[in-house]
């Protein structure tokens, strides 16, 4: 008998529709956590979940759950699917949304097929996975897993000076349920790879067995403002130049490390930021990642040592704030094996791999067996409007998710 | 007989008073051109000029003139004194204001002493000398000298998106007089050194005989936004890293040039400016200065060559906008000699020197004999709230200006 399959048209249509919600005046997709655009995206998702006949639950950190249960299985721990629908600035339409909409699609398909699961199946959209507006990223799933208190998270001040809790209230997604109320039997997250390994190797499905560690820091360098025309080069305490030295140090070190280490300075600002004044202050962020926990600590230590030298040689003072720190994560062997098996049964090439990005799955892995399914990203491009995955791969990935969840929910 | 001297208390008092006008919520002095704070400073200056019994004239670019003439000398070309009262962000109280208030002080002193000059004596406060809000800097004096059309200048868009002409109208300083209406017989500008040469050598007066050339450019680097966690270092087109390379290139080259060349990157911004996204765009400014015109061109060419290499090696595109360009200026020998002589007569150590900063005097030098008088800046600190010159030096400098102007106006 031919295997059950998801409704490709419905899934792809919703992906396109959600991708049009939250466009700014320049047509850029900007759906930052707890913004008006995020509200519009959440409203669309909730409408689809309701239309599918699922129960909608929103918790205090704004995580949205669509739960399919019945009198027979309501007491069992549910199989949970999910990801996020918040985006970066000028984002693509797949990152996160693909996993949430596929989770809903899988439940609707099983429901329509008269499938009777042993346990409930739920789909989750976690708040503020990107962390662009509020740090840390993966916040909603971190709170759900008990790694951050909900009150501390709600008090987070955003890059725009807003408070997350107040913004969730404002957009109507400050729920009443305590985060963590739903303890999953297992968690599976379907996501685009955001790198080009699968595309380069011509493999259509990735069985993600682990995830690299992440270190986020904010560095503030204080020098001395002075006249750009009259201050000899040797007498300057230029915070901007010192910041530039850190940027090149991190890049050169990671580039020559011959390891998977990646280092990124994504945010940068100078003060007073005037053309004819030597910068008195530079504030910037450092994003360090490595699949090996020991190597990640080594990279952090190398940066700390360099900052010490720099402070002395440039006569500047340097302050470091830790914004987020996550150890590498190993996913559940059994679920990874289920993903591999499901792909093979559908005749798809599958590859065990490491996730370079942080995902909600790494948080939920703290409280339940978890794993991820990746599909190819063309050119490895993500966090960019040119982010793309062919429809056939999107549909194939959702069908793997369907097969894996059907098995998990039958246990 | 003891020489005539200025009223030290009145001059120092006005310097302190003007320095309190335009403080922001953090107590920082921020009197950007054509802002509400600038209006308040202009109102105070105009009140002092009127109280001194001088005629107040405001031209179309907002330059303020206080003119002392009589029926006997009204037809003669006036001796002009002046500088500016706009400031940088978080400024000191001396830069510019000292020259304007000393010019007024000198006229009041001569007037009170019953001195009868052969020609009118006027004091000018030129619009937007700092160029922080509107480029180019030294705009008011440039327009006065015919180097920039008043209509082009009034159409300038500010860093805050405002239009200079509209802002001058708003604050009530869009005058009716055509810029350049006053063609001076000679121009003398008294200013703080903004460097530490005089202090280090224990000299109290600088007779400024020339001024270094200035090159301002805005550089925009376009790379590709991508995921900070999944994009291998070797596959990145990081606009932020490329910008950092330019900052270190400029600093290292100027530091090792063994020449007076100075290079500064004062403004910097990344886009999308998100912690987990590789910067797609970096926009920054370059301020290059050198007293030798040929060497300044060499430095500009070296930067242009480096940007070409960088664009190729980093696979980024680089665009350069020229914001301002001024050749080095040589001041009038006779006025410089007058300054030297006046200092010696007062028993003050005097030194011939080069100005590292741009000043309105370099613009007026295009249409009249001009020179500058410098007084020491403690630690060479300027464009900083710690900018300081001892009262005794401030008074001595104003008395030199008094002596020089008395002689010029007697011719």
Interface residues (C-beta under 8 A of the other chain):
Chain A: X88 X89 X90 X130 X131 X132 X135 X137 X193 X194 X195 X196 X212 X214 X216 X224 X225 X226 X227 X228 X229 X230 X231 X232 X233 X234 X235 X238 X240 X241 X243 X244 X245 X247 X248 X251 X254 X255 X260 X261 X262 X263 X264 X265 X266 X267 X268 X269 X270 X272 X273 X274 X275 X276 X277 X278 X279 X280 X282 X285 X287 X289 X323 X355 X356 X357 X358 X380 X381 X382 X383 X384
Chain B: X88 X89 X90 X130 X131 X132 X135 X137 X193 X194 X195 X196 X212 X214 X216 X224 X225 X226 X227 X228 X229 X230 X231 X232 X233 X234 X235 X238 X240 X241 X243 X244 X245 X247 X248 X251 X254 X255 X260 X261 X262 X263 X264 X265 X266 X267 X268 X269 X270 X272 X273 X274 X275 X276 X277 X278 X279 X280 X282 X285 X287 X289 X323 X355 X356 X357 X358 X380 X381 X382 X383 X384
